């Protein structure tokens, strides 16, 4: 097997094992630990820590430890959260939620750095376009990773033991440590160009200074929308539509439908993006989400319309597959020279989208949430179009040789 592809598969199955354990725990926090609001409090603390982590930790850990050991160490933070759920209390869940939040941003940043470097490395050897290979690698990753929603929801729906699910997080760490190759110093500029890890203050400043890039500012609404749309489906759609009309026992099966379509479409769009281009895919995702939002505003759910309850998550999975794969690649292509700061911003703004959606979840009626979601989507598409215009305009002034050097041989990063 081609070595880079092997490493992509190792990371993908590592994330599959890890999030099969974590995904079920996250979705059940508010119901498993409802007494005193412990579950909601733990999620709030988790996202707050994730925002802080996004500002400081990813560049520091990646430069100091390298991608492999950053991934392995960050996975241990997720395992700690699983252990905290064995004996859930304010003294176990809150500290482990902080630990998980701190490990979340470095995990995703290191994963995206690794996949992008692997894609560019193979493209250089094979004489292919770097961004096409990166698209395919991210498609493979999300095909495998998104299927964690299938297995996690299947286990929860069939009421299997939670202990066996939590143990899969430990297997994920072992898989990464044993089978994932470390990135060599001549491949990763994160290890080659910085003999010493940057300070917290310099990292924070670099994250803020990256906002001077017009393209980054223009992509903020799109990045936040990723958090909004995921939060709506897993929280509001399942609670307001599925649980009210069909019962809570259908939630797992609805989310399995979402995860299955998302997984398959991730691979599909990763492969066809080299023929369609990212703009057409973004337009498809926006049109599909817009149609779903309008339909949800008009629909009056009834138990006899069972198939309809699965149509919405299937279409949502199609759109989310595009948001996840293409926004990751977009950041890698736009910000190849400042990728650590760029992907720190990615995680920061996406996490903020989750936090805002989580914050108004219990305070607003569902139709208002749908109008908010539609407004953010429209704003995202307008500003994304402006970002593409700025990128195209700047590329016209870049010498051909320089552009070729930047796209293919140099290591780039994209981020979830």
Buried (B, 14 or more C-beta within 10 A) or exposed (E): EEEBBBBBBBBBBBBBBBBBBBBBBBBBBBEBBEEEEBBBBBBBBBBBBBBBBBBBBBBBBBBBBBBBBBBBBBBBBBBBBBBBBEEBEEEBBBBBBBBBBBBBBBBBBBBBBBBBBBBBBBBBEEEBBBBBBBBBBBBBBBBBBBBBBBBBBBBBBEEEEBEEBBBBBBBBBEBBBEBBBBBEEEBBBBBBEBEEBBEEEEBBEBBEEBEEBEBBBBBBBBBBBBBBBBBBBBBBBBBBBBBEBBEEEBBBBBBBBBBBBBBBBBBBBBBBBBEEEBEEBBBBBBEBBBEBBEEBEEBEBEEEEEEBBBEBBBBBBBBBBBBBBBBBBBBBBBBBEBBBBBBBBBBBBBBBBBBBBBEEBEEBEBEEBBEBBBEBBBBBBEBBBBBBEBBEEEEEEEEEEEEEEBBBEBBBBBBB
